[in-house]
Amino acid sequence: MKVLVINSGSSSIKFQLFKMPEQEVIASGLVEKIGLKNGEIHYNTQKKSVNIEMEIPDHAVGLREVVNLLMSSASGVISNVDEIEMIGHRVVHGGKEFLNTVEINQDVIDRIKSLFNLAPLHNPPNHVGIVVAQDIFPNARQIAVFDTSFHQTIPEKAHTFAIPLKFRDEHDIRLYGFHGISHHYVSQKAIEYLHNPKAKLIVIHLGNGCSMTAVKDGKSIDHSLGFGPNQGLIMGTRSGDIDQGVIFYLMEKFNMGAQEVSDLLTKKSGMLGLTGDSDLRGIEERANNGDEIAQLALEMNTYRIKKYIGTYAAVLNGLDAIVFTAGIGENSELIRAKVCEDMNYFGIELDANKNSIRSKEIREISTEYSRTKVLVIPTNEELQIAKECFAFQQK
Ligand code: ADP
């Protein structure tokens, strides 16, 4: 069967067409700069690459162009929209409503809309993607896969904030967690690799956004992102954990409003705020050339990850493996080395040679004596969504 996976953002649509259960990618691509005159469509199949620049006023126009490419005589892979049996949508916030992947109907759409205030930047474009796809593929089953669902197993003692409970009970203010589709995929792969469904794992997702999950019995039991996407690790442009006293001090001392402080902490902080650069490759290069600010930023970044490893090892009461994933986790030898430095108390011993090998495969980069294994597992959120669609169809 063919499954189209759609990740609809505020000005972009990422898509991948899979043949399942073979997990074969038939076509993939990206529509970007939606709403602008110089919109772009990038489309790839195993044989062809097509790049188009055109005005893309809205998501509907963008997705229709994708469908035209999927069916075109020059680069198409299907002859009819009905060949696509299922559409899997990534939805960032499922609140406490959605514990699992669901088939989309009007009630589900209304509930996704009711969560707009919890994820004002993400859920509205996810919702647009669903509505547009329903129109273009009227006969396909549409499935919603939520980034928060995997974290719904986090126990109350870990997801509740120590503020009056009415804020949780009446206003849904609690830890939800994000990147769940990636953490789910990567932890399953680690469990398969280790042949141990009970493995105690810490999954470290380091991309532009960064997060860590403690996984026990295949379930998320704690996670570093919280109510919003700026808790925990130091990220490309986000501060992660910060003393809330700083927020009130900024507001009073500089007369900053809530939105200004929020923008400062989420768009102008993290690696960007420290170094002026949010992309890790540039920062690593500067550090290698002796730039002390870049060196400090890398020290701070990896120190924070170490602190969370300590926390989660305590929560798990043991550790079988730590797993690196996403752009930085999969590619940065330096970050992995710094995180694993002086961690023998936790049984972590990195093999420098294995760490330096570049590969797109799952790999073990700890020494054979390391009590805790160190794994690198490439994430694949789109495939996870396609797998969940396929599993849904089997039900
Ligand atoms: P997103 O969260 O947007 O999906 P990615 O998972 O693609 O992000 O990760 C982007 C980050 O990965 C950037 O900071 C980039 O610098 C970093 N990255 C990608 N390749 C490398 C590399 N070879 N070495 C170090 N960092 C890398």
Residues whose N, C-alpha, C, O or C-beta is under 5 A from the ligand:
A	BS01	ADP	L206 G207 N208 G209 S278 D279 L280 R281 A326 G327 I328 N331 S332
